[in-house]
Amino acid sequence: MFGIIAVVGALAISLGVWAWGHHSGGHQAEANGKKGAVVSAGAALGLGAANGIVAFFSGLGTQVH
């Protein structure tokens, strides 16, 4: 739960930096905001899929003899 909250906060900050960089002409701030948004989205995807990933590999582990 705390991970999801942190990811949402990071995404909001990254989108704000992206918008600020775009409107102020700060190309590096805009690029950093884009990177932060992509990383935050990836982290949210990973957190959401964690249960399925663990279940998948656990199922594979039970097949090993």
HTML snippet that shows the backbone in 3Dmol.js (N, CA, C, O; Angstrom):
<script src="https://3Dmol.org/build/3Dmol-min.js"></script>
<div id="view" style="width:600px;height:400px;position:relative"></div>
<script>
const pdb = `
ATOM      1  N   MET A   1       0.827  -1.197   0.000  1.00  0.00           N
ATOM      2  CA  MET A   1       0.000   0.000   0.000  1.00  0.00           C
ATOM      3  C   MET A   1       0.872   1.263   0.000  1.00  0.00           C
ATOM      4  O   MET A   1       0.601   2.223  -0.721  1.00  0.00           O
ATOM      5  N   PHE A   2       1.927   1.235   0.827  1.00  0.00           N
ATOM      6  CA  PHE A   2       2.789   2.417   0.883  1.00  0.00           C
ATOM      7  C   PHE A   2       3.544   2.614  -0.432  1.00  0.00           C
ATOM      8  O   PHE A   2       3.822   3.743  -0.836  1.00  0.00           O
ATOM      9  N   GLY A   3       3.872   1.501  -1.093  1.00  0.00           N
ATOM     10  CA  GLY A   3       4.551   1.601  -2.382  1.00  0.00           C
ATOM     11  C   GLY A   3       3.689   2.275  -3.432  1.00  0.00           C
ATOM     12  O   GLY A   3       4.173   3.101  -4.206  1.00  0.00           O
ATOM     13  N   ILE A   4       2.416   1.924  -3.460  1.00  0.00           N
ATOM     14  CA  ILE A   4       1.489   2.542  -4.422  1.00  0.00           C
ATOM     15  C   ILE A   4       1.344   4.034  -4.138  1.00  0.00           C
ATOM     16  O   ILE A   4       1.327   4.846  -5.064  1.00  0.00           O
ATOM     17  N   ILE A   5       1.242   4.392  -2.876  1.00  0.00           N
ATOM     18  CA  ILE A   5       1.125   5.811  -2.513  1.00  0.00           C
ATOM     19  C   ILE A   5       2.375   6.575  -2.939  1.00  0.00           C
ATOM     20  O   ILE A   5       2.286   7.689  -3.453  1.00  0.00           O
ATOM     21  N   ALA A   6       3.547   5.962  -2.718  1.00  0.00           N
ATOM     22  CA  ALA A   6       4.803   6.615  -3.113  1.00  0.00           C
ATOM     23  C   ALA A   6       4.887   6.769  -4.627  1.00  0.00           C
ATOM     24  O   ALA A   6       5.356   7.794  -5.122  1.00  0.00           O
ATOM     25  N   VAL A   7       4.440   5.765  -5.357  1.00  0.00           N
ATOM     26  CA  VAL A   7       4.487   5.835  -6.823  1.00  0.00           C
ATOM     27  C   VAL A   7       3.544   6.913  -7.343  1.00  0.00           C
ATOM     28  O   VAL A   7       3.885   7.642  -8.274  1.00  0.00           O
ATOM     29  N   VAL A   8       2.375   7.015  -6.753  1.00  0.00           N
ATOM     30  CA  VAL A   8       1.432   8.058  -7.183  1.00  0.00           C
ATOM     31  C   VAL A   8       2.012   9.441  -6.909  1.00  0.00           C
ATOM     32  O   VAL A   8       1.886  10.344  -7.736  1.00  0.00           O
ATOM     33  N   GLY A   9       2.642   9.607  -5.756  1.00  0.00           N
ATOM     34  CA  GLY A   9       3.285  10.884  -5.445  1.00  0.00           C
ATOM     35  C   GLY A   9       4.413  11.208  -6.407  1.00  0.00           C
ATOM     36  O   GLY A   9       4.531  12.340  -6.877  1.00  0.00           O
ATOM     37  N   ALA A  10       5.250  10.206  -6.701  1.00  0.00           N
ATOM     38  CA  ALA A  10       6.354  10.421  -7.642  1.00  0.00           C
ATOM     39  C   ALA A  10       5.837  10.741  -9.036  1.00  0.00           C
ATOM     40  O   ALA A  10       6.409  11.572  -9.740  1.00  0.00           O
ATOM     41  N   LEU A  11       4.757  10.083  -9.432  1.00  0.00           N
ATOM     42  CA  LEU A  11       4.175  10.362 -10.741  1.00  0.00           C
ATOM     43  C   LEU A  11       3.632  11.789 -10.806  1.00  0.00           C
ATOM     44  O   LEU A  11       3.824  12.485 -11.802  1.00  0.00           O
ATOM     45  N   ALA A  12       2.964  12.214  -9.758  1.00  0.00           N
ATOM     46  CA  ALA A  12       2.419  13.577  -9.732  1.00  0.00           C
ATOM     47  C   ALA A  12       3.545  14.614  -9.792  1.00  0.00           C
ATOM     48  O   ALA A  12       3.438  15.602 -10.517  1.00  0.00           O
ATOM     49  N   ILE A  13       4.608  14.396  -9.044  1.00  0.00           N
ATOM     50  CA  ILE A  13       5.737  15.336  -9.059  1.00  0.00           C
ATOM     51  C   ILE A  13       6.405  15.341 -10.429  1.00  0.00           C
ATOM     52  O   ILE A  13       6.740  16.403 -10.953  1.00  0.00           O
ATOM     53  N   SER A  14       6.601  14.159 -11.010  1.00  0.00           N
ATOM     54  CA  SER A  14       7.244  14.068 -12.320  1.00  0.00           C
ATOM     55  C   SER A  14       6.422  14.767 -13.392  1.00  0.00           C
ATOM     56  O   SER A  14       6.971  15.461 -14.248  1.00  0.00           O
ATOM     57  N   LEU A  15       5.109  14.587 -13.346  1.00  0.00           N
ATOM     58  CA  LEU A  15       4.263  15.262 -14.332  1.00  0.00           C
ATOM     59  C   LEU A  15       4.301  16.774 -14.138  1.00  0.00           C
ATOM     60  O   LEU A  15       4.255  17.528 -15.110  1.00  0.00           O
ATOM     61  N   GLY A  16       4.384  17.216 -12.891  1.00  0.00           N
ATOM     62  CA  GLY A  16       4.508  18.646 -12.622  1.00  0.00           C
ATOM     63  C   GLY A  16       5.818  19.211 -13.150  1.00  0.00           C
ATOM     64  O   GLY A  16       5.836  20.298 -13.728  1.00  0.00           O
ATOM     65  N   VAL A  17       6.917  18.484 -12.957  1.00  0.00           N
ATOM     66  CA  VAL A  17       8.216  18.921 -13.473  1.00  0.00           C
ATOM     67  C   VAL A  17       8.198  18.943 -14.997  1.00  0.00           C
ATOM     68  O   VAL A  17       8.736  19.860 -15.617  1.00  0.00           O
ATOM     69  N   TRP A  18       7.579  17.933 -15.594  1.00  0.00           N
ATOM     70  CA  TRP A  18       7.466  17.873 -17.051  1.00  0.00           C
ATOM     71  C   TRP A  18       6.710  19.100 -17.571  1.00  0.00           C
ATOM     72  O   TRP A  18       7.151  19.750 -18.519  1.00  0.00           O
ATOM     73  N   ALA A  19       5.578  19.411 -16.949  1.00  0.00           N
ATOM     74  CA  ALA A  19       4.776  20.561 -17.385  1.00  0.00           C
ATOM     75  C   ALA A  19       5.523  21.871 -17.169  1.00  0.00           C
ATOM     76  O   ALA A  19       5.527  22.744 -18.037  1.00  0.00           O
ATOM     77  N   TRP A  20       6.156  22.000 -16.002  1.00  0.00           N
ATOM     78  CA  TRP A  20       6.899  23.225 -15.717  1.00  0.00           C
ATOM     79  C   TRP A  20       8.049  23.406 -16.705  1.00  0.00           C
ATOM     80  O   TRP A  20       8.272  24.507 -17.207  1.00  0.00           O
ATOM     81  N   GLY A  21       8.777  22.326 -16.983  1.00  0.00           N
ATOM     82  CA  GLY A  21       9.879  22.405 -17.934  1.00  0.00           C
ATOM     83  C   GLY A  21       9.406  22.757 -19.335  1.00  0.00           C
ATOM     84  O   GLY A  21      10.069  23.504 -20.055  1.00  0.00           O
ATOM     85  N   HIS A  22       8.265  22.220 -19.711  1.00  0.00           N
ATOM     86  CA  HIS A  22       7.729  22.514 -21.043  1.00  0.00           C
ATOM     87  C   HIS A  22       7.327  23.980 -21.165  1.00  0.00           C
ATOM     88  O   HIS A  22       7.636  24.626 -22.166  1.00  0.00           O
ATOM     89  N   HIS A  23       6.647  24.503 -20.163  1.00  0.00           N
ATOM     90  CA  HIS A  23       6.142  25.877 -20.252  1.00  0.00           C
ATOM     91  C   HIS A  23       7.221  26.924 -20.008  1.00  0.00           C
ATOM     92  O   HIS A  23       7.097  28.060 -20.465  1.00  0.00           O
ATOM     93  N   SER A  24       8.281  26.549 -19.289  1.00  0.00           N
ATOM     94  CA  SER A  24       9.336  27.525 -19.029  1.00  0.00           C
ATOM     95  C   SER A  24      10.486  27.422 -20.026  1.00  0.00           C
ATOM     96  O   SER A  24      11.410  28.234 -19.993  1.00  0.00           O
ATOM     97  N   GLY A  25      10.436  26.436 -20.906  1.00  0.00           N
ATOM     98  CA  GLY A  25      11.494  26.279 -21.889  1.00  0.00           C
ATOM     99  C   GLY A  25      12.711  25.544 -21.347  1.00  0.00           C
ATOM    100  O   GLY A  25      13.763  25.532 -21.986  1.00  0.00           O
ATOM    101  N   GLY A  26      12.578  24.937 -20.186  1.00  0.00           N
ATOM    102  CA  GLY A  26      13.687  24.185 -19.598  1.00  0.00           C
ATOM    103  C   GLY A  26      13.703  22.769 -20.145  1.00  0.00           C
ATOM    104  O   GLY A  26      12.985  21.896 -19.657  1.00  0.00           O
ATOM    105  N   HIS A  27      14.521  22.549 -21.153  1.00  0.00           N
ATOM    106  CA  HIS A  27      14.518  21.262 -21.842  1.00  0.00           C
ATOM    107  C   HIS A  27      14.996  20.125 -20.933  1.00  0.00           C
ATOM    108  O   HIS A  27      14.491  19.005 -21.020  1.00  0.00           O
ATOM    109  N   GLN A  28      15.968  20.412 -20.064  1.00  0.00           N
ATOM    110  CA  GLN A  28      16.463  19.359 -19.181  1.00  0.00           C
ATOM    111  C   GLN A  28      15.411  19.008 -18.126  1.00  0.00           C
ATOM    112  O   GLN A  28      15.242  17.833 -17.798  1.00  0.00           O
ATOM    113  N   ALA A  29      14.711  19.994 -17.598  1.00  0.00           N
ATOM    114  CA  ALA A  29      13.646  19.719 -16.634  1.00  0.00           C
ATOM    115  C   ALA A  29      12.521  18.928 -17.298  1.00  0.00           C
ATOM    116  O   ALA A  29      11.946  18.027 -16.688  1.00  0.00           O
ATOM    117  N   GLU A  30      12.217  19.262 -18.523  1.00  0.00           N
ATOM    118  CA  GLU A  30      11.176  18.536 -19.252  1.00  0.00           C
ATOM    119  C   GLU A  30      11.585  17.078 -19.467  1.00  0.00           C
ATOM    120  O   GLU A  30      10.775  16.169 -19.285  1.00  0.00           O
ATOM    121  N   ALA A  31      12.838  16.862 -19.853  1.00  0.00           N
ATOM    122  CA  ALA A  31      13.329  15.499 -20.069  1.00  0.00           C
ATOM    123  C   ALA A  31      13.343  14.709 -18.760  1.00  0.00           C
ATOM    124  O   ALA A  31      12.995  13.528 -18.746  1.00  0.00           O
ATOM    125  N   ASN A  32      13.743  15.350 -17.669  1.00  0.00           N
ATOM    126  CA  ASN A  32      13.757  14.667 -16.375  1.00  0.00           C
ATOM    127  C   ASN A  32      12.337  14.324 -15.918  1.00  0.00           C
ATOM    128  O   ASN A  32      12.112  13.271 -15.321  1.00  0.00           O
ATOM    129  N   GLY A  33      11.395  15.200 -16.194  1.00  0.00           N
ATOM    130  CA  GLY A  33       9.999  14.915 -15.864  1.00  0.00           C
ATOM    131  C   GLY A  33       9.463  13.733 -16.653  1.00  0.00           C
ATOM    132  O   GLY A  33       8.730  12.902 -16.117  1.00  0.00           O
ATOM    133  N   LYS A  34       9.827  13.659 -17.922  1.00  0.00           N
ATOM    134  CA  LYS A  34       9.402  12.524 -18.750  1.00  0.00           C
ATOM    135  C   LYS A  34       9.991  11.221 -18.228  1.00  0.00           C
ATOM    136  O   LYS A  34       9.294  10.211 -18.127  1.00  0.00           O
ATOM    137  N   LYS A  35      11.291  11.250 -17.894  1.00  0.00           N
ATOM    138  CA  LYS A  35      11.932  10.043 -17.360  1.00  0.00           C
ATOM    139  C   LYS A  35      11.282   9.621 -16.053  1.00  0.00           C
ATOM    140  O   LYS A  35      11.031   8.436 -15.836  1.00  0.00           O
ATOM    141  N   GLY A  36      11.011  10.574 -15.192  1.00  0.00           N
ATOM    142  CA  GLY A  36      10.377  10.262 -13.915  1.00  0.00           C
ATOM    143  C   GLY A  36       8.989   9.672 -14.098  1.00  0.00           C
ATOM    144  O   GLY A  36       8.603   8.761 -13.366  1.00  0.00           O
ATOM    145  N   ALA A  37       8.237  10.177 -15.064  1.00  0.00           N
ATOM    146  CA  ALA A  37       6.898   9.659 -15.326  1.00  0.00           C
ATOM    147  C   ALA A  37       6.962   8.224 -15.841  1.00  0.00           C
ATOM    148  O   ALA A  37       6.151   7.386 -15.447  1.00  0.00           O
ATOM    149  N   VAL A  38       7.917   7.937 -16.713  1.00  0.00           N
ATOM    150  CA  VAL A  38       8.054   6.582 -17.251  1.00  0.00           C
ATOM    151  C   VAL A  38       8.487   5.615 -16.155  1.00  0.00           C
ATOM    152  O   VAL A  38       7.958   4.507 -16.058  1.00  0.00           O
ATOM    153  N   VAL A  39       9.449   6.030 -15.327  1.00  0.00           N
ATOM    154  CA  VAL A  39       9.910   5.169 -14.232  1.00  0.00           C
ATOM    155  C   VAL A  39       8.788   4.929 -13.230  1.00  0.00           C
ATOM    156  O   VAL A  39       8.620   3.808 -12.751  1.00  0.00           O
ATOM    157  N   SER A  40       8.024   5.960 -12.908  1.00  0.00           N
ATOM    158  CA  SER A  40       6.912   5.808 -11.976  1.00  0.00           C
ATOM    159  C   SER A  40       5.839   4.875 -12.529  1.00  0.00           C
ATOM    160  O   SER A  40       5.288   4.049 -11.800  1.00  0.00           O
ATOM    161  N   ALA A  41       5.549   5.008 -13.808  1.00  0.00           N
ATOM    162  CA  ALA A  41       4.567   4.122 -14.426  1.00  0.00           C
ATOM    163  C   ALA A  41       5.065   2.677 -14.428  1.00  0.00           C
ATOM    164  O   ALA A  41       4.291   1.750 -14.191  1.00  0.00           O
ATOM    165  N   GLY A  42       6.347   2.490 -14.693  1.00  0.00           N
ATOM    166  CA  GLY A  42       6.926   1.154 -14.644  1.00  0.00           C
ATOM    167  C   GLY A  42       6.890   0.559 -13.247  1.00  0.00           C
ATOM    168  O   GLY A  42       6.621  -0.630 -13.079  1.00  0.00           O
ATOM    169  N   ALA A  43       7.161   1.383 -12.251  1.00  0.00           N
ATOM    170  CA  ALA A  43       7.100   0.918 -10.867  1.00  0.00           C
ATOM    171  C   ALA A  43       5.676   0.537 -10.485  1.00  0.00           C
ATOM    172  O   ALA A  43       5.468  -0.456  -9.787  1.00  0.00           O
ATOM    173  N   ALA A  44       4.702   1.306 -10.930  1.00  0.00           N
ATOM    174  CA  ALA A  44       3.304   0.967 -10.654  1.00  0.00           C
ATOM    175  C   ALA A  44       2.927  -0.348 -11.324  1.00  0.00           C
ATOM    176  O   ALA A  44       2.214  -1.162 -10.739  1.00  0.00           O
ATOM    177  N   LEU A  45       3.403  -0.556 -12.547  1.00  0.00           N
ATOM    178  CA  LEU A  45       3.149  -1.810 -13.248  1.00  0.00           C
ATOM    179  C   LEU A  45       3.772  -2.985 -12.492  1.00  0.00           C
ATOM    180  O   LEU A  45       3.141  -4.029 -12.324  1.00  0.00           O
ATOM    181  N   GLY A  46       4.997  -2.806 -12.046  1.00  0.00           N
ATOM    182  CA  GLY A  46       5.675  -3.856 -11.293  1.00  0.00           C
ATOM    183  C   GLY A  46       4.988  -4.173  -9.978  1.00  0.00           C
ATOM    184  O   GLY A  46       4.869  -5.340  -9.604  1.00  0.00           O
ATOM    185  N   LEU A  47       4.539  -3.153  -9.275  1.00  0.00           N
ATOM    186  CA  LEU A  47       3.831  -3.376  -8.012  1.00  0.00           C
ATOM    187  C   LEU A  47       2.498  -4.072  -8.239  1.00  0.00           C
ATOM    188  O   LEU A  47       2.097  -4.933  -7.457  1.00  0.00           O
ATOM    189  N   GLY A  48       1.821  -3.699  -9.302  1.00  0.00           N
ATOM    190  CA  GLY A  48       0.537  -4.322  -9.591  1.00  0.00           C
ATOM    191  C   GLY A  48       0.665  -5.764 -10.044  1.00  0.00           C
ATOM    192  O   GLY A  48      -0.211  -6.585  -9.775  1.00  0.00           O
ATOM    193  N   ALA A  49       1.754  -6.071 -10.731  1.00  0.00           N
ATOM    194  CA  ALA A  49       1.946  -7.420 -11.263  1.00  0.00           C
ATOM    195  C   ALA A  49       2.728  -8.332 -10.330  1.00  0.00           C
ATOM    196  O   ALA A  49       2.931  -9.503 -10.650  1.00  0.00           O
ATOM    197  N   ALA A  50       3.169  -7.830  -9.194  1.00  0.00           N
ATOM    198  CA  ALA A  50       4.034  -8.597  -8.299  1.00  0.00           C
ATOM    199  C   ALA A  50       3.383  -9.900  -7.850  1.00  0.00           C
ATOM    200  O   ALA A  50       4.042 -10.939  -7.821  1.00  0.00           O
ATOM    201  N   ASN A  51       2.124  -9.861  -7.508  1.00  0.00           N
ATOM    202  CA  ASN A  51       1.440 -11.065  -7.046  1.00  0.00           C
ATOM    203  C   ASN A  51       1.403 -12.132  -8.138  1.00  0.00           C
ATOM    204  O   ASN A  51       1.661 -13.305  -7.866  1.00  0.00           O
ATOM    205  N   GLY A  52       1.092 -11.744  -9.342  1.00  0.00           N
ATOM    206  CA  GLY A  52       1.057 -12.687 -10.452  1.00  0.00           C
ATOM    207  C   GLY A  52       2.427 -13.246 -10.788  1.00  0.00           C
ATOM    208  O   GLY A  52       2.558 -14.426 -11.113  1.00  0.00           O
ATOM    209  N   ILE A  53       3.445 -12.404 -10.710  1.00  0.00           N
ATOM    210  CA  ILE A  53       4.804 -12.859 -10.997  1.00  0.00           C
ATOM    211  C   ILE A  53       5.255 -13.878  -9.965  1.00  0.00           C
ATOM    212  O   ILE A  53       5.821 -14.913 -10.318  1.00  0.00           O
ATOM    213  N   VAL A  54       5.007 -13.594  -8.691  1.00  0.00           N
ATOM    214  CA  VAL A  54       5.381 -14.529  -7.633  1.00  0.00           C
ATOM    215  C   VAL A  54       4.618 -15.840  -7.782  1.00  0.00           C
ATOM    216  O   VAL A  54       5.198 -16.911  -7.606  1.00  0.00           O
ATOM    217  N   ALA A  55       3.342 -15.775  -8.100  1.00  0.00           N
ATOM    218  CA  ALA A  55       2.546 -16.995  -8.277  1.00  0.00           C
ATOM    219  C   ALA A  55       3.056 -17.810  -9.463  1.00  0.00           C
ATOM    220  O   ALA A  55       3.088 -19.039  -9.402  1.00  0.00           O
ATOM    221  N   PHE A  56       3.454 -17.140 -10.534  1.00  0.00           N
ATOM    222  CA  PHE A  56       3.966 -17.830 -11.712  1.00  0.00           C
ATOM    223  C   PHE A  56       5.239 -18.608 -11.375  1.00  0.00           C
ATOM    224  O   PHE A  56       5.349 -19.793 -11.687  1.00  0.00           O
ATOM    225  N   PHE A  57       6.190 -17.937 -10.742  1.00  0.00           N
ATOM    226  CA  PHE A  57       7.446 -18.602 -10.428  1.00  0.00           C
ATOM    227  C   PHE A  57       7.288 -19.626  -9.311  1.00  0.00           C
ATOM    228  O   PHE A  57       8.038 -20.600  -9.257  1.00  0.00           O
ATOM    229  N   SER A  58       6.343 -19.423  -8.440  1.00  0.00           N
ATOM    230  CA  SER A  58       6.061 -20.430  -7.415  1.00  0.00           C
ATOM    231  C   SER A  58       5.517 -21.699  -8.068  1.00  0.00           C
ATOM    232  O   SER A  58       5.871 -22.807  -7.667  1.00  0.00           O
ATOM    233  N   GLY A  59       4.669 -21.539  -9.056  1.00  0.00           N
ATOM    234  CA  GLY A  59       4.156 -22.689  -9.795  1.00  0.00           C
ATOM    235  C   GLY A  59       5.251 -23.420 -10.537  1.00  0.00           C
ATOM    236  O   GLY A  59       5.245 -24.649 -10.608  1.00  0.00           O
ATOM    237  N   LEU A  60       6.203 -22.667 -11.099  1.00  0.00           N
ATOM    238  CA  LEU A  60       7.333 -23.306 -11.761  1.00  0.00           C
ATOM    239  C   LEU A  60       8.199 -24.068 -10.759  1.00  0.00           C
ATOM    240  O   LEU A  60       8.715 -25.144 -11.061  1.00  0.00           O
ATOM    241  N   GLY A  61       8.347 -23.508  -9.586  1.00  0.00           N
ATOM    242  CA  GLY A  61       9.168 -24.130  -8.552  1.00  0.00           C
ATOM    243  C   GLY A  61       8.595 -25.450  -8.058  1.00  0.00           C
ATOM    244  O   GLY A  61       9.347 -26.347  -7.676  1.00  0.00           O
ATOM    245  N   THR A  62       7.272 -25.580  -8.060  1.00  0.00           N
ATOM    246  CA  THR A  62       6.669 -26.823  -7.608  1.00  0.00           C
ATOM    247  C   THR A  62       6.855 -27.952  -8.621  1.00  0.00           C
ATOM    248  O   THR A  62       6.687 -29.122  -8.278  1.00  0.00           O
ATOM    249  N   GLN A  63       7.199 -27.613  -9.861  1.00  0.00           N
ATOM    250  CA  GLN A  63       7.403 -28.622 -10.893  1.00  0.00           C
ATOM    251  C   GLN A  63       8.806 -29.220 -10.855  1.00  0.00           C
ATOM    252  O   GLN A  63       9.060 -30.235 -11.504  1.00  0.00           O
ATOM    253  N   VAL A  64       9.715 -28.609 -10.109  1.00  0.00           N
ATOM    254  CA  VAL A  64      11.089 -29.098 -10.035  1.00  0.00           C
ATOM    255  C   VAL A  64      11.144 -30.303  -9.094  1.00  0.00           C
ATOM    256  O   VAL A  64      10.638 -30.250  -7.973  1.00  0.00           O
ATOM    257  N   HIS A  65      11.761 -31.379  -9.561  1.00  0.00           N
ATOM    258  CA  HIS A  65      11.868 -32.602  -8.724  1.00  0.00           C
ATOM    259  C   HIS A  65      13.315 -32.958  -8.544  1.00  0.00           C
ATOM    260  O   HIS A  65      13.629 -33.945  -7.879  1.00  0.00           O
TER     261      HIS A  65
END
`;
const viewer = $3Dmol.createViewer("view");
viewer.addModel(pdb, "pdb");
viewer.setStyle({}, {cartoon: {color: "spectrum"}});
viewer.zoomTo();
viewer.render();
</script>
